Amino acid sequence: MVTIKLSFPWGRYYAHPWGINPTRLREAEWPPSPWRLLRALVSAWFRAHPGQVPNADCITLIEALGTELPDIGFGKISFGHTVHWQPNYGAAGSEEKANASYKNTRHENHFVAVHGAVLFRWSNVELPPVTRQMFESLLAELSYFGRAESLCHAEVCSDEPDPTDVGWCRPSLSADGIHARKISASCRDVFCPNPRDFRITDLWARRAAGLAPDAPKAPAHLVDELLSSDMKADGAFTVSYQMPTGWPERWVVRTPRTAKPTNTPAPSEGPKVAHYLCFSLQCRVPLLLKFIVPLSERFRAAANFHLCRVHGNGASSFALLGHAKDRPADAKGDHQHAFYLPMRARNGAEGFLSELHVWCPYGFTQSETEILLRIDRLDWGRGKYPVRPILTAMAKESPSDAPFSTGKTASRVWRSASPFVPPRYFYRGSSGKLTLKAKDQPEHQLVECLKAEGIRTAGEIRRLAPPGRNFHDGQAQWDIVRTPENENPILNDTASITVHRPGSSGNPEKERRVGMFFEIEFAEPVLFPVPALGHSAHFGLGLFIPWSGEPG
C-alpha cells in the first residue's frame, strides 16, 4: 500500500474540472483528480531534471500508480470563489478606445477551502526501495497542486489517519467489477487514468504522435492538441467516485454570510505550516541594491500593520517581528525569527532587487502566513513607485533550490550577496579621511560573527568590489546600505557616501551605513546555520551564498 499526503499551507485548493469550460463552472474540482496528480508528478520530474527525459525508475513509478484508481481521503471542506474583472480592450468601441476606455470581462476563480490534508491511497501498489526513493524525490519538488495558487507540501504518509477526521471516497463499480459513471447525489465525477489502458506518455502527448517516453523532442502542448477533441485524453476516462458516508452534510461546511467570528485566536497559536515564502517584487523601476534595508523594513512594517488590523492593537508575533519579550520557550538558539531577504532573481541582473525571500527557522502558523499574504503593496518614492509583492513559492521546509543558506548546504567558498556591515563601528572621521580601528577591522568582526554561529574552520577572507565597480574607483570597496527614506529608487547610484553615525545629526533620515563585500574560502566545506551575518542581518544585509566558481 502506498499513501501520500498533500498539505495546503494557504488552506485552499484551486482547480477547474478537466475538460469543462471555465465560464460554465459552478464549483472547483473536487475531489482532486488522480490524472492531475500524475501530471504534477511528471512535471516535478521535468522541473528537477530540466532537459532530461524520464528515466526507467520514473516511468515505472508513474505507470504503477496508473494501474489502480486510488482512494481519496479528506476532512471538512467549503466551496468558494473570488471574482476578478479583466479589462477587455477588444470589446470596446472606437470612441472608447480613443479615450482609453475598456470593457470588463467577469472571471470567477473557484476554490475549495480545505481543513487538513488530502490523502491518495493505492491499496494494491507496492514500490521497491529505488522506486519509492524516486517517489519521495518527486514529491519534494511538487510545490503546488492544481492552479498555481494551490501551494502545497507533498510527502509519503506512513501513519494511518484518524477515521473520524478523514472521509474516504472510492471509485464506484458496476456489477461486473468495471469502473463506471453513476448519477447520484452521493457521487462526483473524477478524471482518472484508465488502469487497463494507460501509458506515461498519455500525460503530455497524443498517441497519434507516436511519441516514446525517451523522445528527445517536446511535443505540442497537450491541452492545445485536445481542444479539438472535447479534451478526451488517451489512456484516461471519467469515473464516478462514491463520496464519504454523510456527504455532503457531514463534510461540507456552509457558513451563513451573516456569521462573524466571535473571537480571533492569537496569531502564533497552531501548528507551523511554512518556513519559507518567496515574493516577486513587481515595480515600474528596478530597485537598486542600496535599498535592501528600507525595502525589508517596509515589508516587516506592513506585516505588523496587518497583524494589528486582524488581531487588534497590541497583537504581536515572535516569528514575524522577533521581539524578545514574545520569544516562546521552544525557540531554541538565536536568529529563530524571520529573515527578510531581498535578492536578485536567479540569472537576474547584478545589483538589482527582484525577489524577496522570507525565511523563518521557528516557522509560521496559518494565521501568520495569511498576514504575510495580505501585503499587496509597498509605497516607494513617495508613492510614485509602488512595489507589489507577488507570492511565487511557499514551502513547509527549505526548498532544495533556495538561493541562500538554511543550514543544509555545505560549501567551501561563500560570497557576499549583500554588503556585510560590522556590528560595531570601525571608522573615525569622515568618509574622505577614514581611520580604521585596528581591533575592529571588518575582517576581524566577520570572524567573530562566524565564531558566534559555531563556525571555527580555518579559512581565508578576501575583500570584493561591489557589483558594477572595481578597486580602481577610489573608495569603490564601500557601498551604501542605508539610504534616506525619501530617496527615489531611480536608476543611478550617485548618492553621497558620507557616513552619519546614528544620533550624530539628530535626523534619522540622514543615517547611512556602509558595508563591504567579502569572499570566504574555508579549508573544507562548512554549513552556514543562518543566511546572513552582522548588522541588520534579518533585513538582508550580510547575506552569504555558496559559490561554485573559482575563488577570487
N, C-alpha and C positions, 0 to 999 in steps of 0.2 A: 504494500500500500504506500502511496506517495501523497502527501498533503502539502500544499503551500498556503501561506498566509499573506494577504495583501492588506497593509495598513495605510490609511489615508490621513496624513497629518493635518490637512486642511478640513477633513471631515466631509468631503464632497467627492462624488464620482460623476464626471461629465462624460456622456457618450450618447450618440444617436444610434438607434437600431439600424442594423445593416440593411441597406437597400431601400430605405424609406426616405422620401423627400423631406428635408428639414421643415419645409413650410407646412407639412401635414402632421407634424408631431404634436402629441398631447402630453407625453411623458418621456423621460430619459430611458435608455435601455436598462432593463432590469429583469432577471439577474444578469450580471456581466457575461458576455459571450465567450465560450471556450475558444471559438475561432479567433476572436480579438486577442485572447491571451497568447495563443500560439504565434500570431503575427507579432505581438510585443516581444516574445522571446527571440524570435528570429531577428527582429530589429535590434535587440540588445546584442546579439552576436555581431551584426554589422557595425554597431557603434563601438564595440570593444575591439573589433578586428577590421578596421577600415581597409577597403580594397581587397579583402580576402573572402573567398567562397567558404561556406560552412564545411567544417571537417567531418570526418566519419562519426565522431562522438556526438556532435551537434545534430547530425542527420538522424542518428539512432535515437537520440532523446526526443526530438520533435515528433518523429513518426511513431514512437512508442506511446507518447501522450495522445496522439491522434487515433489510436486503435480502440480507445474506450471513451465514452462520454462521462465526464466527471460529475460527482455530486457537488453541489454548490451550497455552502453554508454562510449565513449572515445573521446579524442581530436586528434590532429595530432600525427602521429607515423612515424617511419622509421625502416625498417628491416635491420639487420646487423648480422655479425657473427665474431668470433675470431677463429684462427687456433692454435691447440696445437699438438706437436709431442711427442708421448708417446714411450719410449724405449720398444721394443718388444724382449725380450731375447729368447722367444720360437721360433721365426722365424729365429734366427741366426744359421749359420753353426757351425760345431765342431771347425774349426780353429778360427772363430770369437769369439766363446765362450771362447776358450783358451786364447784369447787376451783381454777378457772382452769387446768385441765389440758388439754392438746391432743394430738390425734393428729398423727403426722408423715407427710407425703407425700414420697416419694423423687422427686427430679428429677435427670436427667443432662444435663449441658451438654457436648455433643460439639464437638470442635475438631480442626483439622489443624495440627500444628506444621510450619511452612514454613521451609525453608532457601533463602534468596534470594528473588527477586521472582517474581511471577506475570505472564505476558505474554498479552495478547489481540492477535491479528494478523488484520486484514481484508486479504486479498491483492488484492482487486479493487475496493476502495473508495478513491476519490481525493477529497480535500476541497479546495475553493477556499480561498484565504487567509483570507477572512472567516469561513467556517465552521470552519476549523482554529483560528482565534483563539478562537472560541466554545468549541470543544472544550477548549482549554487552560484557559480560564477556569472551565469546569465541573469539570475535573479538580482544579483548585486548591481548589475548595470541597468536594471529597469527602474527608472526614476519617475515615470508617470504611466498611467494606465487609462486608456480612453482618450479624451481630448487632453491637450497639453496642460489644462488647469487641474487635471486629476493627478496631482502629485501623490506618489505612493512609495512605500517601502515594502519590498518583497523578500520573503525568506522561506526556507523549508521548515515546516511545522512538525515537531516531534511529539508534542503533547496533545492529547485528545481534549477538545474544548468542552466546557460545561454544557450539557444538553439543554439546560434551562435558559441559557443565554444565546444559543445558536440554533436556528431552524434550518433544516436541510431540504433543498428542493432537488428532485431526481427526475431523470428523463422518463416520460411515460412510454409504456409498451403496449402493443396490440396483443391480441390473443395468441398469435404465433410467435411472440417474442421480438417482433420487429419494432424499432422506434417509429413513432407516428405522431402526427399532429392531432390535437384534440381540442374541441371547442368546449371550454368550461370556465366558470368564474375562478376556479382554483388552479388554472393552468395559464402559463405565459409562454409565448414563442421565443425560442432562443436559437441563434445561428451557431452551428457547430460543424466541426469536421466530420465527415462520414466515415465511421470506423471500418466499413467494408471497402471503401474506395478513396483513400487519402494518400497524397504524396506531399513531401515537404515543399516542392516547387509550386504546389497549388496556392501557397500563401502569398506568392508575389508574381505569378505568371500564369497565362493561359496554356493549357496543354497543347493547343493547336500550334503554339510557337515551337514545340519540340525542345524545350529548354531542359538541360540536365542540371542536377544540383551543383555541379562544379563548373558550370558555364561561366567563362570569364567576363562576358559582356552583360551589362544590365539591360533587362527588357523594358518595354514601355510600362508606365505606371499601371498597376492592376486595375485601379478604380476607373481610370480613363478607358481601359480596354473593356470593362464590364458595363459601362453606361449604355451601350447599345444592346445589352442582353439582359436587361432587368436585374442587373447585379447578381446573376447566378454564377457563382464561382465554381470551378471544377473541384471535386472532392469535398463538397460541403452541402449541407442541407439545413432546413429549419425543423427543429424538434420542439414539441410541447413539453415543458418541464412542469411537473406537479409541484406546486408551491407548498411550503411547510404547513403542518396542521394548524388551523386557526387563522389562515390567511384570508383577508388582509387585516382583520380586526386586531389580532394579537401582535402583528409585526409592523404595521404601517401606522406611524404616529401622525395624527391630523390635528394640528393646533389651531384653535379658532383665531381669526385675525385680531380679535379684540383682546386676546390673552397677553398679559405682560408679566415678565418675571417679577416675583416679589422681592427677591434679593439676588445680589451678584456675588459669587464666591471670590475669594482672594485670587489674584492673577497667578500666584505661584502654587496654588493647590492643584493637585492632579499629577498624573504620570508625565514623563518627559516624552514629547513626540518628535522633537527635532533638535539637532545640534548645529545645523548648518543651513544657511539660506544664501542665495545669490541673486542680486538685483542688477539688471541692466540700467545704466544711467542715461536716460534719454534727455538730450539738451540740444538747443539750436547751435551752440558754440562749443568747441572742445574745451574740456576742463583741464587746466594745467596741473602739474604735479604739486605746485606750491599750495594748492587749495585742499590738500588731503585733510588737514585737521578741521578747518571750518566746515567742510562737507560732512565729515563724520559727526561733528558736534551737532550740526543741524538735524541730522538723521536721528541721533540719540534724543535730542530735544523734542523732535516730533513724536518719538516713541513715548516720551514722558507725557506729552500733551494728550495723546490718545489714551494713555493709561489712566490719567486723571479723569478724562472725559467719560470713559466707560465705567471705571470703578470708583469714581468720586475723588474729590480733593484729598490729598494726603496719602493716596494709594501709592505703593512702592513695589518694586520688583528687583531683587538682587541680580537676577540673570540679565535684565535689561540695563539697569543703572549702576550696579556694582557698589552700592552704598554699604559701608562696613557695618552699620547698625542693623541692616537687613540680612546680613550673612547667615545662612542656615547652618545648622550643626553638621550636616553631611557634605558640605562644600569643603573638601579636603585640599589643602595646599593653596598657594596664591594664584592669582590670574584665572579664577574659575568663572568670572562673569564675561559678558560678551565682548569680543573684539570686533570693531567696525573698521573694515579694511578696504578702502577704495584702491583699485588697481586698474591697470590697463588690461584689456581683454587679451586672450591668447592670440598671438600673432598681430596684436594691435600696435599702433604707433608708439614709439618710445616717448616718455614724458607727458602722456595724456592719461586721464582717468576715464574709463568707460564702464567699469563694473564696481559694485560694492558687495563685498563678501562679509557676511555676519557669521562669526564662529563663536560658540559658547560651550566651553568644556563641561559646565554644570548642566546645560540643557534647558530647553524652553518647554513650557507646558502648552496645551492647546490654546489657552487664553493669551499667553504671552506671544505665541506665534500669530494669532489673529491681530494683536496690537501692531506688530510689525507690518502685517499685510494691509493695515489701514493707511499706511503712509503712502500717499499718492502724489505728493508734490513738495519740493523744497524750493522756496523762493531764493533767487540768486540775482546778484547785480541789481539790487533794489526792485526786485520783482520783474525785471525785463527778461531775465534768462531763467525761467523755472526749470528745475531738474525733476524729472519724473522717474522714480524708481519702479521698474517693472520686474516682478518676480520671474526668474527663469529656472530656478532649481531649489529644491529643498531635500534634505536628507536626514534620516534619523542618526546616522553615523557619518563620519567624514568620508566624502566620496574619494574613490581611488585617484581621480584626476584633479583633486583640489590643488590650486596653484600656490599653496603656502603650506607650512608645516603644521600638522596637528599631532605631532609626537609619534608618527607611524612610519615616516620616510627618513631613512638614513642617507647621508651624503658626505663625501669628503670635502667638497668645496661648497660654501654658502656665500651668496652675494646679496648686497642690499638692493631691494626693490623700491625702497623709500629711504630718505635720509635718516641716519641714526643720530639722535640728539642725546648727548650725555646727560645723565640725571642731574649732575652738579655743574654749575657754571665753571668754565675752564679758561675764560678770557678776561683780559683787563683792557681798559681804554676803549677807543672807537674802532670801527671796522677798518679804518685806514691805517691804524697803528696798533696791531694786535700783539699782545704779550700773553703767551700761554703759560699756565702754571705747570711746573714740571710734574707734580704728583697727580695732576688732574688731566693729563693728556687724554684726548678722546680714545686712543687705543687702550690706555690703562683702564678707563671706565668701562669699555666694551668687555674687557677680560673679566672685570668684576661682575658685570651683568651675566656673563656666561657661567661663571662660578656659582652665582646665586641660583641659577637654574639647574645646577648639578653637572655642568659640562666642564670637565677638567682635563680633557685630552689635549696634548701638546699640538700647537699649530702656529701658523704664521698669518699675521694681519697686514693687509695691504690697502692703501687708500686708492679709491677710484674717482674719476671725474664724473660729475653729474651727467645725465643723458643730454646729448647735444653739445657738450662742451669738452674742452681738453685742458690739460695742465699748463698750457701756454697762455691762457687767458687771464693772467694775473692771479686773482683770488678765485678762480673758477672752481676750486675744490669745495667752496662753500655754496650752500644753496638755501634759499629762503623756504622755511617750512611753516611760518606763521605770518599771515598777512592781515592787513586791516579788514574789518568786517564789511566795509562799504566798497571795497575794490571790485571792479567788474572782472568777470572771467574772460577777458579779451585775449586774442591771440598774440600776446607778446610777453616777455619776461624781463622787462626793463625796470622793475621796481627797485628802489634803493636797497642796498644790503646793510644799511645802518642797523646796528644792534641796539635794542632798547631793553634794559632789564625791567621785569615787572615791577611797577611801583616807582620807577625812577622818573617817569614823566607824568605820572598821575592819570594818564589816559590809556585805558586798556586797548583801544583801537590801534595804538601805535606799537603795541607789543609785537616784537618779532623774535623768532627763534631761528637759529642756524644749525645745520647738521651736516654730516659728512657721509659719503658712500664708501663702503668697505667690501673687501673680499676676504673671506677667512678660509684658509687651506689647512685642514687638520691632517694629522699623521695617519688617521684611519677614519672610516665613516662614523659619523655621530648623528644622533637624533636631537632635533630641537623640540623640546616639550611644549613650547609656545611659539606662535607665529612671529612675534615682534619683541624687541628689547628696548629699554631706555625710556626717555621722557615721551609721554603721550603714546605709549605702545598700544593701548586699547583704542586709539583713534587713528591707527595706520602708520605711525612713524616707527622707524627701526625695524621694518619688515625685511626678513631674510628669507630667501628661497634657495632650494638646492640648484646647483649649477653643474650641468653635464659637459660644458665646453672646456677648453684649455684654461687653466688658471692664468690670471693676469688679463 
